[in-house]
Structures are given as structure tokens and as C-alpha cells.
Amino acid sequence: MQIQTLDQLHDRIESMIDLIQRLKDENSLLKDKNQQLETQLQEMRQSFEQMPSKQERLEELERENGELRNKQDDVKTRVESMLSRLDVVQ
């Protein structure tokens, strides 16, 4: 009877050792995944911090584009006016 009890105890200990090893392995995988997520989070934070400056630059470029289009329209109007005058003179 004692041998049977010892065998059962041994089996339980073996099972517990297996369980502990699986938990250690899972913990290691979770630590790796956590590190990956921390890295992604840091990258996202850096990207988010740069967004205001990118947004400001975009707005600046849009304003500059608008000004250039206005100047282009002015030049176009002047050229058309000059061509019209040339037609009248000829």
C-alpha cells in the first residue's frame, strides 16, 4: 500500500513539474509578446508626438500652395491681358 501511495505521489510530483515547466514556457512567451507590444506602443507614442509638427507643416504647405495658385492666376490674367492687347495692336 505504501508503494502505491509513493507511486501516486511521484506521479503527482511529475505532473506538477510538467505543469510548472509549461507555465514557465508560457510566461516566457508572454514576456516576449509584452516586450513586442511595449516596443510598438513606444513607436506609436513617438509617431503621435510628431503628428502635431507634421500637421503644422501640412497646413503651412497648404497655405503656400494656395498663395502660389493665387499668384499663378494673377500671372495667367496678366498674360491673357497682354495677349489681348497684342491682338488689338496688330
C-alpha positions in Angstrom: 0.0 0.0 0.0 2.8 2.4 0.8 4.5 1.8 -2.6 1.2 2.5 -4.3 0.9 5.8 -2.3 4.5 6.6 -3.1 3.9 5.9 -6.8 0.9 8.2 -6.8 2.8 10.9 -5.0 5.6 10.5 -7.6 3.1 10.8 -10.4 1.6 13.9 -8.9 5.1 15.4 -8.5 5.9 14.6 -12.1 2.6 16.2 -13.2 3.4 19.3 -11.1 6.9 19.6 -12.6 5.4 19.4 -16.1 2.8 22.0 -15.2 5.5 24.3 -13.8 7.6 23.9 -16.9 4.6 24.7 -19.2 3.8 27.7 -17.1 7.4 28.9 -17.3 7.4 28.5 -21.1 4.1 30.3 -21.4 5.4 33.1 -19.1 8.5 33.4 -21.3 6.3 33.7 -24.4 4.1 36.3 -22.7 7.2 38.3 -21.7 8.4 38.3 -25.3 4.9 39.4 -26.5 4.8 42.0 -23.8 8.1 43.4 -25.0 6.9 43.5 -28.6 3.8 45.4 -27.5 5.9 47.8 -25.4 8.1 48.5 -28.4 5.0 49.0 -30.7 3.5 51.3 -28.0 6.7 53.4 -27.8 6.8 53.7 -31.6 3.2 54.8 -31.7 3.8 57.4 -29.0 6.7 58.8 -30.9 4.6 58.9 -34.1 1.8 60.6 -32.2 4.2 63.1 -30.7 5.4 64.0 -34.2 1.9 64.4 -35.6 1.4 68.0 -34.4 4.5 69.1 -36.2 3.5 67.2 -39.3 0.0 68.7 -39.1 1.5 72.2 -38.8 3.8 71.5 -41.8 0.9 70.2 -43.8 -1.1 73.4 -43.0 1.9 75.5 -43.9 2.3 73.8 -47.2 -1.5 74.1 -48.0 -1.3 77.8 -47.3 1.8 78.1 -49.5 0.1 76.1 -52.2 -2.9 78.5 -52.1 -0.7 81.5 -52.3 1.2 80.0 -55.3 -2.1 79.3 -57.0 -3.3 82.9 -56.5 0.0 84.1 -58.0 -0.4 81.7 -60.9 -3.9 83.0 -61.5 -2.6 86.6 -61.4 0.2 85.8 -63.9 -2.3 84.0 -66.1 -4.6 87.0 -66.1 -1.7 89.4 -66.9 -0.5 87.2 -69.8 -4.1 87.0 -71.2 -4.4 90.7 -70.9 -1.1 91.3 -72.7 -2.0 88.8 -75.5 -5.3 90.6 -75.8 -3.5 94.0 -76.2 -1.2 92.5 -78.8 -4.1 91.2 -80.8 -5.7 94.7 -80.7 -2.4 96.4 -81.7 -1.9 94.0 -84.7 
